[in-house]
Amino acid sequence: MAGVRVGNRIIGSEAPVTVGWENVPRVEGSPLKVLFFTWFQPVVLFALIIFWYYAPNSIAKASVAIGIGLGFRAILFAMEWYFPRHQGWNITWKELAVDLFYVGLGYTFLDTIEGFIGSDALIGLAKEKLDIESVDWFMGLPLLVQAFAITFIFDFGQYWMHRGMHNWYPLWLTHKVHHYITQFNIFKGAVGNPVELFLIGLGLGGFFDFLPRAFLLAGAISMGIGIYMHLNVRFNTPAWWRYLFNTTEHHSVHHSQDYEATRSNFAGLYVFIDRIFGTCVDGEAEILGQEGGRRLSIREQMLQPFTEGWQTLRSRYGRAAGVAAE
């Protein structure tokens, strides 16, 4: 398999990867269908921004945001059912049960842990011990600028955390589990080892003060962009959207079975960060996973970072100790 040169790398030499937007299939059919799948994402994003910008204080609260998020996910789940991007990614009841286990894990155990040792808790402790004041000049900026700043600060940090997970073996052990998924659907972003899910959620936003409404707007922007990353639906997204934002296509390249392709598209929201640092690859992949598409059980997903790490330590230092003893 020859692959395609992208910068200094050869993409697709180990597994099939479609490189270049001109080679990615597009939604076809009636003019109404094409129109719907072209403008669905931008319209939803702008509608969310407008709603949270103008919503009265009586409904501008976290409980409403959670309700909107659940309803939107239900709509996207139905779209996956009727308009799948790849038939081979169609979800089964067993797959759904496993995914919902991870969704539940995130809303219960991980949320509890993050409340005690998450980035906000740790930053709050550091500010208290070191007598550091929050950076509050953001609060004087326009509301939309504050909301963008919140999302960008988090995504910029996530980019480097994610990239580090692919470049430093101890972090890769935690992240590797997520790369064993062999299909995309609306719930796949929740699948992973709890250690990785905790680490990827760390951020520096706690050092900055923003208006409460800005956080609601930031959450809406994050959902309106990032919710599609693991979605099994094809869109004819406008060129400006694909240039600025991470898409299902971008993220499928990151999850392909081709090694060089997985070392691209690290940002969670803003793929222009990848473009700045030379790690963006435009295109898509259908064949995903590790070890030829081997599936991991929940037990393996929970234990593999620790068992593989232990085996690596034994192999490296146990052999060294044996040689020294001789």
C-alpha positions in Angstrom: 0.0 0.0 0.0 1.7 3.2 -1.2 -0.1 5.8 0.8 -0.3 9.6 0.2 2.4 12.1 1.1 1.1 14.8 3.4 4.0 17.2 4.4 6.8 14.9 5.5 4.6 11.9 6.2 3.1 9.1 4.2 -0.5 8.6 5.2 -2.3 5.3 4.4 0.6 3.0 3.9 -0.5 0.6 6.6 -4.3 0.8 6.3 -6.8 2.5 3.9 -7.2 6.3 4.5 -8.9 8.7 2.1 -6.8 11.9 1.9 -8.2 15.1 0.5 -11.7 16.5 0.6 -12.1 16.1 -3.1 -11.9 12.3 -2.5 -14.4 12.2 0.3 -18.0 11.0 -0.7 -20.8 13.6 -0.5 -24.4 13.3 0.4 -26.5 12.9 -2.8 -30.2 12.9 -3.4 -33.0 15.5 -3.7 -32.1 19.2 -3.4 -33.9 19.3 0.0 -31.8 16.4 1.3 -28.5 18.0 0.1 -29.5 21.3 1.5 -30.4 19.7 4.9 -27.1 17.9 5.3 -25.1 20.9 4.1 -26.4 23.4 6.5 -27.6 21.3 9.5 -24.4 21.8 11.5 -24.0 25.6 11.0 -27.7 26.3 11.6 -27.6 24.3 14.8 -24.5 26.0 16.0 -25.8 29.5 15.4 -29.2 28.6 16.9 -27.5 27.5 20.1 -25.4 30.6 20.3 -28.4 32.9 19.7 -30.5 31.0 22.3 -27.9 31.2 25.1 -27.0 34.8 24.2 -30.6 36.0 24.5 -32.2 33.5 26.8 -33.7 35.1 29.9 -32.0 34.4 33.2 -35.0 32.3 34.4 -34.0 29.6 31.9 -30.3 30.3 31.4 -29.1 27.6 33.8 -27.3 24.3 33.7 -30.3 22.1 34.0 -31.7 23.5 30.8 -28.4 23.0 29.1 -28.4 19.3 30.1 -31.9 18.9 28.8 -31.0 20.4 25.4 -27.9 18.3 25.3 -29.8 15.1 25.9 -32.5 16.0 23.4 -29.9 16.9 20.7 -28.1 13.6 21.2 -31.4 11.7 20.8 -32.0 13.5 17.5 -28.5 12.6 16.3 -28.9 9.0 17.4 -32.1 8.8 15.2 -30.2 10.3 12.3 -27.5 7.6 12.7 -30.2 5.0 12.5 -31.8 6.4 9.3 -28.8 8.0 7.6 -25.6 6.1 8.5 -22.3 7.3 7.1 -21.0 3.7 6.9 -23.3 0.6 7.1 -20.5 -1.2 8.9 -20.7 1.3 11.7 -24.4 0.6 12.5 -24.8 0.2 16.2 -26.1 -3.1 17.7 -27.9 -3.5 21.0 -24.8 -5.0 22.5 -22.7 -2.1 21.3 -25.3 0.3 22.7 -25.3 -1.3 26.1 -21.5 -1.1 26.4 -21.5 2.6 25.2 -24.2 3.5 27.7 -22.1 1.9 30.5 -19.4 4.4 29.7 -21.8 7.3 29.5 -23.1 6.4 32.9 -19.6 6.0 34.2 -18.8 9.5 33.1 -21.8 11.1 34.7 -21.3 9.3 38.0 -17.9 8.0 39.0 -15.8 10.4 36.9 -17.8 13.5 37.7 -17.4 12.6 41.4 -13.7 12.1 41.1 -13.2 15.3 39.1 -15.1 17.2 41.9 -12.3 16.2 44.3 -9.1 16.1 42.1 -10.2 17.6 38.8 -8.4 20.6 37.3 -10.8 23.2 38.9 -10.2 21.6 42.4 -6.5 21.5 41.9 -6.3 25.0 40.5 -8.4 26.3 43.4 -6.1 24.6 45.9 -3.0 26.1 44.1 -4.5 29.6 44.1 -5.3 29.3 47.8 -1.9 28.0 48.8 0.1 30.3 46.6 -2.2 33.3 47.0 -2.7 33.7 43.3 -5.5 35.9 42.0 -7.6 34.8 39.0 -7.1 36.6 35.7 -10.3 38.7 35.6 -9.8 41.1 32.7 -11.7 38.6 30.4 -14.9 39.6 32.2 -14.8 43.0 30.5 -14.7 41.5 27.0 -17.8 40.9 24.9 -19.8 37.8 25.9 -19.1 35.9 22.7 -15.4 36.7 23.0 -15.4 35.3 26.5 -17.2 32.1 25.4 -14.7 31.6 22.6 -11.8 32.2 25.0 -13.2 29.5 27.3 -13.4 26.9 24.5 -10.1 27.9 23.0 -8.1 27.8 26.3 -9.5 24.3 27.0 -9.0 23.0 23.5 -5.5 24.3 23.2 -4.6 22.5 26.4 -6.4 19.4 25.2 -4.5 19.5 21.9 -1.2 19.2 23.8 -2.5 16.6 26.3 -3.8 14.5 23.4 -0.7 14.9 21.4 1.3 13.9 24.5 -0.7 10.8 24.8 0.5 9.7 21.4 4.1 10.6 22.0 4.8 9.6 25.6 4.4 5.9 26.4 2.9 6.1 29.9 0.2 8.5 28.6 -0.3 6.4 25.5 -1.1 3.4 27.8 -4.1 5.3 29.1 -5.3 6.6 25.8 -4.6 3.5 23.7 -7.8 1.8 24.9 -10.0 4.5 23.2 -8.2 3.7 19.9 -9.5 0.1 20.0 -13.0 1.3 19.0 -13.8 0.0 15.5 -16.8 2.1 14.7 -18.2 5.6 15.4 -21.5 6.6 16.9 -22.9 9.4 19.1 -21.8 7.7 22.4 -18.2 6.6 21.4 -16.6 9.7 22.8 -17.4 8.4 26.3 -15.5 5.1 25.7 -12.1 4.8 27.2 -10.1 4.0 30.3 -11.2 6.2 33.3 -7.6 7.4 33.8 -7.5 8.7 30.2 -11.0 10.2 30.5 -9.9 12.0 33.6 -6.7 13.3 32.1 -8.3 14.5 28.8 -10.7 16.6 30.9 -8.0 18.6 32.7 -7.8 22.3 31.7 -6.4 25.6 32.8 -9.7 27.5 32.7 -9.8 27.8 36.5 -7.1 30.4 36.4 -9.5 32.8 34.5 -12.7 34.5 35.5 -15.6 34.7 33.1 -19.2 35.7 33.3 -21.6 32.7 34.2 -23.4 33.3 30.9 -20.2 32.9 29.0 -19.8 29.4 30.4 -23.2 28.4 29.1 -22.4 29.9 25.7 -19.1 28.0 25.7 -20.8 24.8 26.5 -23.2 25.4 23.6 -20.4 26.1 21.2 -18.5 23.0 22.4 -21.5 20.8 21.8 -22.4 22.4 18.5 -18.9 21.6 17.2 -17.6 18.7 19.1 -20.6 16.5 19.3 -20.1 15.3 15.7 -16.6 13.9 16.2 -17.7 10.3 16.7 -21.0 10.5 14.7 -22.0 8.0 12.1 -23.7 10.5 9.8 -22.3 12.1 6.7 -22.6 15.9 6.1 -21.7 18.1 3.2 -20.2 20.6 5.6 -19.1 23.9 4.1 -15.4 24.4 3.3 -15.1 27.1 6.1 -16.4 24.7 8.7 -14.0 21.9 7.7 -11.1 24.4 7.8 -11.9 25.7 11.3 -13.5 22.8 13.1 -12.7 19.2 13.8 -15.2 16.9 11.9 -16.1 13.2 11.9 -13.9 12.9 8.8 -10.9 14.4 10.6 -11.4 12.2 13.7 -11.9 9.0 11.7 -8.5 9.6 10.2 -7.1 9.9 13.8 -8.7 6.6 14.6 -7.6 4.7 11.5 -5.4 1.6 11.6 -2.7 3.5 9.9 0.0 4.6 12.4 0.9 8.0 10.8 -2.7 8.9 10.3 -3.4 8.4 14.1 -0.7 11.1 14.8 -2.9 13.8 13.3 -6.0 15.9 14.2 -5.5 16.1 17.9 -7.7 19.1 18.7 -11.1 18.4 20.1 -12.9 21.4 18.6 -10.7 23.7 16.5 -8.8 21.8 13.8 -7.1 25.1 12.9 -4.8 24.4 15.9 -3.6 21.3 14.1 -3.2 23.3 11.0 -1.0 25.8 12.9 1.3 23.0 14.2 1.3 20.9 11.1 -0.7 17.9 12.4 -3.8 18.3 10.3 -4.8 15.7 7.7 -8.0 16.3 5.7 -9.8 13.2 4.7 -11.5 10.2 6.3 -11.1 6.5 7.2 -13.7 3.7 7.6 -11.5 1.0 8.9 -10.7 1.9 12.5 -9.0 0.3 15.5 -5.8 -1.3 16.7 -4.3 -4.8 16.1 -6.3 -5.3 13.0 -9.6 -4.3 14.5 -9.5 -6.5 17.7 -12.2 -5.5 20.1 -11.6 -5.1 23.8 -14.0 -6.3 26.5 -14.9 -3.8 29.3 -12.6 -5.7 31.6 -9.7 -5.3 29.2 -10.5 -1.6 28.7 -10.3 -1.1 32.5 -7.2 -3.1 33.1 -5.0 -2.9 30.0 -3.1 0.3 30.9 -2.0 -1.3 34.2 -1.4 -4.9 32.9 0.5 -3.8 29.8 2.5 -1.2 31.9 3.4 -3.9 34.4 4.5 -6.3 31.7 6.6 -3.6 30.1 8.3 -2.8 33.4 9.0 -6.5 34.0 10.3 -7.0 30.5 12.6 -4.0 30.7 13.9 -3.9 34.3 13.4 -7.6 35.1 15.7 -8.5 32.2 18.2 -5.8 33.2 18.3 -7.2 36.8 18.8 -10.7 35.4 21.7 -9.5 33.3 23.3 -7.7 36.2 23.0 -10.7 38.4 24.9 -12.8 35.9 
